[in-house]
């Protein structure tokens, strides 16, 4: 049994839930294989397989599935519906229809487990979800409980790393290998920038052309959605007359509000994917909120399959230059940090 | 108060009356035009869908005409349309207007909020609930009549002998219905209109191609958004049926109709989750049209519409399995009528050849 391989595409919710599923499946006795980090190859595969109007992250997911399909026995592709006790907060419709899109566009797939993840109702929804997944893998009994406990522990550890500002890939690595996370040597920074957006864009360093390293070199300390303490994030809902409908979007807009109201930063950059449906709304909301509340500089970075390193770099440099100028101007009157 | 509302197809005729019944003054003019579109595009997020842009443009035009309140429907996602009202309000505010957007969310989910807003509107208009209830019945009748007339016009158009006549008569019909004020007048106008439409000289010996039109509700219903696709096809001699009419949608929203259940069931083998908007309907309706022997399907959606993109990703498989050609048209502010017409002609030609080939084989 030990050699059954379960594949996990390194895209979309990988960046939010991989440690959980990794721990769960390996404790159950399976080998968990994540697809390799995004490359030009996986991107090309994805562009080939996906309906052309889809956004970049969905194309990447297709690419990662295509890359995995011959290497594993089962692909785990949960249908992410709801993860919070809120009826109206679901995932983007493309997540909801993802397993169906994959099935109908990629040929020669191995077995797929597309368990529906809806944690909005009932008691112990995560435990029930785990039982159901285990059942499809012919596992039952006390081992499932043990795996579930381990999975939860790993996921919590993962979140603790994230709040401390450890990049997702490093945090995942630390949890998966069981080693403690070494904090990388820090760059000397003089500017705090909130870099907000969905984890699958922010942390895929191929797609964002190595954004974080570049920021560090420029002397910028990045603040992300994941670094907002969860309980503070929740509190920001009060500023919105109506919550958005999408899980990751709510996190993004709430962290925007957090960085506007509580943890002051020098500017906000919204990283978004070309053609992202929810972000058309989120971006405008962020822009208006930033303008009305904080009067902070705001910039949108839109990424697509043709994004070049030089273009992104130039835009960020210009933005940062503007921030430094602004600070110089203010220094004479009042200190920026009040 | 001067009240504006979303303009969608011919429903403005009914909603105009609804506002009047509440004791307010409706702002409908000007109708959606190229100017509306460019206004909307200028102030909307780039990747917002076309209904968002058209509506924002028409609200801004209505505000210029003095609209003090805008009434619109809300929603609970995951389609973006449920958030339109909030974002429209923020953009309008940001532009420096104090016009208020009143959003009516689903009646069943937030009944208190619904009644509070309605009560406010009625008090402002000095109208009693009873009078409003009476008015609502008339409006509902009008919506149904308007839909019925539109369906009839689409059924007759492919058979008309003088190209363009149906459209002319149908316009007259709309004017007639627009003038009616009470139940008996509405019914009278309905009979007169049906008679007028049926009197159009037709060649019933034609065997038109049958195309089912599926997709997102706004672009299906608003001819400005879909570049009048059904009339265009009708004048090319193609019989069309469309999956979505306003009366039909309103009924579905209040309680699940029998048809809706069938559609969702038909979609099951391909899509097992409701993905918001009318994504699952596009899948289910396509299968049902195929089973009814239609020659082809056209899926219409706004560019960047999330549920319809998912549907588009699945449709090729359905097309294969059911042997029915499917064409997807994504509409945005750049879509031109001539380009769309060329695509439609090519699609119709293809369907015709296919049908002729099948008929030959049958002999």
Interface residues (C-beta under 8 A of the other chain):
Chain A: X50 X51 X53 X54 X79 X81 X87 X88 X90 X91 X92 X93 X94 X96 X97 X99 X100 X101 X104 X105 X116 X241 X242 X244 X245 X246 X275 X276 X277 X278 X279 X280 X281 X283 X284 X285 X288 X291 X292
Chain B: X44 X45 X46 X47 X48 X49 X52 X74 X76 X77 X78 X79 X80 X82 X83 X86 X87 X90 X91 X94 X270 X271 X272 X273 X274 X275 X276 X277 X279 X303 X304 X305 X306 X307 X309 X310 X311 X312 X313 X314 X316 X317 X330
